[in-house]
Amino acid sequence: MDSLERYVRGKLADLEARSLKRALAETARFPAGVTERDGREMISFCCNDYLDLSHHPKVIEAAIDATRRYGAGSGASRLVTGNHPLYAALETRLARFKETEAAVVFGSGYLTNIGIIPSLIGDEDLILADDLCHACLFAGSQLSRARLEIFRHNDLAHCEALLAAHRVGHARCLILTDGVFSMDGDLAPVAALAALAEKYDGWLMTDDAHGLGVVAGGKGSSFIGGAKARVPLQMGTLSKAVGVYGGYLCASRAVVDFIKTRARSFIYTTGLPPGSVAASIAALELIETDTALVARPVENARLFTRALNLPDPESCIVPLVLGEPETALAASRSLAEQGFLVIAIRPPTVPPGTARLRFTFTAEHRKEDIMRLADAVRPFRPASAEP
């Protein structure tokens, strides 16, 4: 056995002993949350396809039509020949919906964040990030080589204290936050963070992966309360409520033009397949026009929390923190035996001691399935979850 094999086998054994080893499970997805895994049909309550648009007939038909016309792939990076005609329509729609001058689409949400941050911020600069930000925001921060300060989750006073202590010594400053936090489902105080950023001549960037199509009438976290918050960098994905694939930045025309010129994950990545871009256009049209559709995921989440006497959710994500990985895994297995697919979320995705079940609710979940799920969860709901 060579040193590489010894190293990885030792690491795998350690992860296995701590119930932290990951494994892929082949899963077939169908409408209304139906999944098939290990030969069993289950109802999934862990998918991010919040509006079930990946199975919507109009979205599928748009993908098929574009594939027939332009082919299965884009052929090259967008700056070579991969910028097929559908991109302009998608970026125009995104910018209009997010009320910005322009938008740029990347290959994924992760590629978006590791491209934007190092393009705007360097080793003479300062980044402040909420400590529950998504991993790709931290990855982009590390690539920038800027000074990184972490503020306590949604703690405006701590964020301002860090700005007061460190802003003066740095040329530029970027504040990072999720709009809707992916593991807890709570909302960031976006408008207040935007005001702090302006006060200290910083730039606020929000990752709205879990906000678009779900909160504020589908417009996302920058629009909570009705009016658009002054967020110069609105980032998000096309793989959650939109139901397809890709990432985007909505910003000023100058910022977008600069990102297209500087972001390595944009410049050196093959463009999205035409079918994916066309499907996203069709999905965004549904999000913009069907107000009842975008309201249902949070309504379904609320049905679940009220059945369990939990606080009302702020989004369609509901966590149930159980503590140790073994406890969360056992609860996940128990639900699977009862026909529900709910994945145990373990460190390092969440902090140590906060392993959990993460429930997500979609527009097409049936009320009877939600109530059966609540009944199945009730026996292992911890006492600490009492309101």
N, C-alpha and C positions, 0 to 999 in steps of 0.2 A: 504494500500500500504506500503510495507516494504522499508527500506532505500535503498536497491539495486535498486528497481524499481524507486524510486524517483530520485535517482542519474542519472541513465541512461536516463530516460525520460527527465530530465532537460537538460542533455547534448545533446540529440537528438533534442530537441526543439531549443536550441541555434544554433546548426549546421544548422538546417533547416532555421532559420531566416537569417543566413549569406550565404545561398546558398552553403553550404559546406557538406551537408549530402550525403552520397553515397548509392547507391542501385544496386543490381545485376539485369541484364536484360538477359533473356535466349536468346542465339544467336546461330544459326546454321551456320557453315562456310562451304563454297564450293569452288571449284577452281576459279581462276581469280578474287578473291576479292569479289565474290558474297556471301552475307549473308542474313539470314532471321531472323528478329526480330519483335516481336509483330504482326506476321502474314504478314509482308511486306518484299518484297525483296529489298535489297539495295546493293550498291557497297561500300565495306569497304575501307577507307583510314586511318585506325588507327591500323592495325594489325602489329605485329612484325615478322610475317612469311615472311621475306623479299624475299625469293626465291620461295615461294609457295611449298616448299619441303614436307610439311605435307600432301599434296595431290598427290605427285609424285608417279606414279605406282611402280617404283623400291623401293622406301622407304616403301610404304605400303606393298608390297610383302615381303620385308625383315622382317618386323614386324610380319606378319602372319606366315612365315616359322619358325621364332624363337619361337613364341608362341606355335605353334604346337609341336615343338621339346622339349622345355624346360618348358613350362607352362606359365600361365598368370602372375605369381609373382615370386619373387626371394626367398621367404621363410624365410629370416633372414638378419641380417646385413652382410656386406661383409666379416667381420672378423670371421664370424661363418660359414654359408653355402650359403650366398647370393652372393658369388663371382663367378658367372657362367662363363663358358669359353669365352663368348663374350666380357667381359670387357678387356681382354688382347689385343684383336684385336683393340678395340676402343682406348685404351690408347696409343698403339703403333702408330696408325695413327695420333692421335692428336699431340704426341711428334714430329713425323717426320714433320708434316705440320708446326708446330710452331718452328721447329729447336731447340728443347731442348733434353736433355737426357731421360726425362721421363715425364709422366703425370699421374694424378689421377682424377677419376671421382667421383663426389658427387651426392646427390639426387636432388639438384637444385642450381641455382646461389646464392640464399640467403644463403643456407646451406654452400656453398663453402666459402663465405666471412666471415660468423660468425664462421667458423671453422679455417680458415687459420690464421687470424689476431691474435686471442688470443693464438694460438699455438706458434707463433714466437715472440710476443711482450708482455711484462708484465708491472707491475706498476712502474718499474724503467726506463722505456723507453719512447721514443718520437714518436709521429705520426704526420705527416703533411698531411693534406688532402685538395684538391681543394674544394671550398665551394659549388660547384654544383655536387659533387660526389653522386652516388646513395645511397639511404637510407641504404642498407645493408652494405656498407663500413663503414658508421657511426655506425651502430649497432655492427659490429665486433670490431670497435675501442673502443666503450663503454665497451664491454665485456672484453677487454684486460686490462682495468684500467690504461692504459698509459696516459701520458700527451698528450692532443690533441690540436694542433694548426691548425687553418684554414687559408689557403692562398687564396687571391682573385682569381677568376676564370681565369685560364690560365696565371697567372701573375708570371713569372719566377723571377722577381726582388723581389717581396714580399716573394716568397718561399725561396729565398736565404737569405733574411734578417732574416726570422724566423730561418733558419738553423744556421746562424751566431750567433744569439742571444741565442739559446737554445740547440744546438747540444752537446756542451761540457759537459753539466751537466747530460747527460743521456747515459746509457750503449749502447743501440741500437736505431736505428732510421729507421722508415718506412715511405715512401712517397706514398700516395694513389691518384690515379686519374682514372676516366673513360678514355677509349681510344677514344670512340665516346660518347658524352654526350647525354643521352637519351631524354631529353626534349628540347634541343636546336639544336642537330644534328651537332654541331661543333666538331673539332678534338682537342685532347690534344697535346701539344708540347712534344711528348713522348721522342724523342732523346735528347732534351735539358734537360728534367727532369732527364733522365738517367745519363747525364753528371753531373748534380748537385748532384745527389745521390752519385755518385762515389767520387766526390770532398769532400763530407762531411761524407764519410763512412756510407752512408745510403743505404737502399734497396728500389728499386722502384717496386711497384705492380700496374699493370694496370688491370682494369676491362674492358674487351673487348667484353662485351655482345652484343653491337650493331656494332662491327667492323668486327668480324669473318664472312666471306662470303659476305662482302659488300665492304670494302675498301682494297686498296693495292692488287688488284687481288684476293680478298677473304681471304688473309692471316691475315688481321687485322691490328690494329693500330701500332703495333711494327715494321711493315714493310713498313710504309709510306716513300716514297723516294727510295725504292728498297732494301737497305740493312737492315738487322735486327738490331734494336736498342738494346743496352745492358740492357735488362729488365730481371732481374733474376726471377720475379714472374709474369707470364702471366696467368691471370684468365679470364674465360669467361663462357658462357652458351651454352647449346645445345637446347635452347627453342626459339631462335630468328631465324636467317637465317638457322640454321640446321633444324628447324621445328619440333623438338621432345621435349625432356625434359631432364633436368640434368644440372650440372655445372662441371667445370674442373679447374685444375691448371696444367700448363706446367712449369717445372722447372728442376733443376738438379736432378740426381738420389738420392742424399743424402737428399735434401729438400723433395722430394716426399715420400721417406721412412719415414722421420721424421713426416710428416703430417699424414700419415697413422697410425702412432703410437700415435699421440697426439691430433688430431682434434676431438673434441667431436661430432660434427655434422656429421663426417664420421663414427666414431666408433659405435655410438648409433642409427644409422638410417638404416632401412631396405634397401637393395640394390634395384636398379632400376629393373623393369620388363625386362626380356630378350628381349621382343619385342621392347622396347624403345631403348635398347643398339644397337640391330641389325639395327633398323631404322636409328640411328645416324651414324653408320658406312657407310650405303648406301648413306646417305645425304652428308657426308664428301667426299666420292668418287666423287660425282657429283660436289661439290664445287671445288675440286682439279683439275678436268679435263675439266669443261665447262666454259671457260673464258667469253663467250658471256653471259651466264646465270648470272654470278656474276656482270657483268657490267650493266645490265639492270635496277636494282633498282635506282641507282644514275642517269642514263640517264632519267628515267621517272620523277624523282624528278626535274631534270633540265628542262624538258619540261614544268612542272607546274610553276616553278619560272620564267622562261622566258616569259611565257604567261601573268604573272602578273607584269612583270618588277621588280622582286625581285632579290637580289644577288644570284649568283649560289650557290647551296648547297654544303657542304663538305661531306655529306653522303646522305642517302635516307630519312632522317628525316627533315621536314620543319616546324618550328613553326610559328604561326601567333599570336603574343601577342596582346591581346585585353584589358587587364587591370583588370576589376573587374569580379568576378565569374558570376554575373548575365548576363553580356555582352557575355561572352564565352558560357554560357548555351543557351542563345537566338540564337546565331549564330549556335550552334550545332543543335538546334531544326529546324532552317531554312533549314540547309543542309539536315536533315533527311526528311523533307517534300518534298525535291527535289530528294530524292532517294540516298543520300550519308550518310554513317555512319562515322562520325568524332567526337570523344569524346572531351568534354571540360575538360581541365586539370586545376585543381584549387589548391590553397594552402591546405595542407602543401606540396604537391608534388612539387610545384613551389613557389617561394617567393611571399609574398603579393604584390598585384598590378600588377602581371604578369600572371594572368589567361590567357589561350590561347587555340587555336585549335592546335593540334599536328597532322600534316599530315605525314603519312608514305607511301612510294611507293614501290611496289613489282615488281618482274620480269614479272609477268603475267598481270599487269594492262594494259588495252587496251588504246591506245592513244586517242580514241574518248571519253572515260570516263574521262580521265585526263583533256581534254580540256573543257568538260562540267562542271567538278568540278571547274576549273579556272573561268569559267563564273559565276558559282553560288557564288563563294567566293568574286568576285570583288566588289559587292555593300557594303560589310562591312569591306573591307580592310582599315585599318587606314592610315591616311596621313603620320604617322610616319614611315610606312613601305617603303616609297619611298627611293630608293637608293641614 
